[in-house]
Amino acid sequence: MIDLFKQTVSKYNLIQKGDRITIGLSGGADSVCLALLLNEVKGEFALELQAVHINHLIRGEEAYFDMNFCVEFCKEQKIPIKTFEIDVVSLAKNAKKGVEEFARQKRYEVFEKVSQGGKIATAHNLDDVAETLIFNIVRGTGLKGLCSIPAIRGNIIRPLIETPREKIEDFLKQKNQKFVTDSTNLENEYSRNKIRHLVVPTLKDINPMFLQSVLRLKETSEIYAEYFNDFSEKLYNENVSAEKLLKNEKAQIYEYLKFFINKKTGFTPDKFHLEKCFEALKSGVKISLPKGYSFFVKNNELVVEKQKKEIEEEFCKTVKNEVKTPYNFYKFEKKSLKDLKNNKNVYNLFLNNAIDCDKICHSLILRNRRAGDTIKLKRRPKKEIKAIYNELKIAPENRFKLAVLECEGEIVWAENIGVAEKFLPNKQTKMFLKINREADYH
């Protein structure tokens, strides 16, 4: 075990003599193993070690048991430890972020603060690499996602990155060393746990050398990622023109566009926006990016800039035959079901812009979407309209222009989305209300 540990340290040049290293210690098998190994080479590398344990206040008494275990373990190993208690559930809710994502962010903030510029050692292992790679593939990933978890990122080092979890547990068993188990890691409610408990074991059954295959894929992906990063950095420093960029291979252009946009905005565009940027590079059109940015070519130069935020004008109008909003013009027509007998697109019409007149009130309201508005579409669960806009990739700057139709506080219809299931016409429908958008003013 110590040989594999030293091999990884040497391969990625993770540790130098005299390093100050802060260990992220959860009390689980991986972090306990990491602490033991670092303590074992402490003299050889003249290391200054300390540990940090964070109680996220999620698991009640179990979490305090883990914290006490870490304190006792560090006392035995003569490693200084600092403990922190952070109510991540409440803080994540206030920040409107997922608990898992927010907890990770807070952990690294604490690690950085305590390390004071020294190195931070986390206990990610080869199984974690495999799980993350699969998770990235499931979400949809490019080359960067295939690189999974890096062995080193800034001052963060991961000396167990090429060590399988099975080897770690065998090592602790040989040492007769106890560790704690987070009960939430045993539940299959979280996507990552499903991958850990269901997907990875199946893949190991198919190929007993699955983890080694993952390691090869990771290393190959890192080689290509480094090439594209160096290539993009060179072009970026040269301030490459659109004309010159287009002379490269498509893969190189895509990777440069990702690099360029990330440098300008801090986020990496997805495939959908990359394709739009590639087209804009050739056509010169201006396209919208997430977070209020736009991409275009001006005087043969690539430009990314923050879009000027339009003044959002709210509207709320009682429905008549015709309704004008600051952005669009709508017509509402009552029709008999008999009028649609020869209409081939009758079902699409019903789903998109036709409402059963017997199911609505007499005072319909046409207005902007508001926070919390939901709609229940046919054969789909009730969902926030905002979430559906996200799925449809409707640019945030255009959303306030779209209308929703309200009947006594309930959403009947949402523009570009369709009619709520409750208000759809059916075989018993006699009259229906058809909605037509006649003109756009934006």
PEDA-V706059 format. One record per helix or strand of 3 or more residues. SS is the DSSP state (a for helix, b for strand). FROM is the first residue (numbers start at 1). TO is the last residue. If there is no record, write none. Layout:
# PEDA-V706059
ss=SS from=FROM to=TO
ss=SS from=FROM to=TO
This chain:
# PEDA-V706059
ss=a from=2 to=11
ss=b from=20 to=24
ss=a from=29 to=40
ss=a from=42 to=45
ss=b from=48 to=55
ss=a from=61 to=77
ss=b from=80 to=85
ss=a from=88 to=95
ss=a from=99 to=115
ss=b from=119 to=121
ss=a from=126 to=139
ss=a from=143 to=146
ss=a from=165 to=175
ss=a from=183 to=186
ss=a from=191 to=206
ss=a from=210 to=237
ss=a from=242 to=245
ss=a from=250 to=265
ss=a from=271 to=283
ss=b from=287 to=289
ss=a from=290 to=292
ss=b from=293 to=298
ss=b from=301 to=306
ss=b from=316 to=318
ss=b from=322 to=324
ss=b from=328 to=336
ss=a from=337 to=340
ss=a from=346 to=353
ss=b from=354 to=356
ss=a from=357 to=359
ss=b from=365 to=368
ss=a from=385 to=391
ss=a from=396 to=399
ss=b from=403 to=407
ss=b from=410 to=414
ss=a from=421 to=423
ss=b from=431 to=440
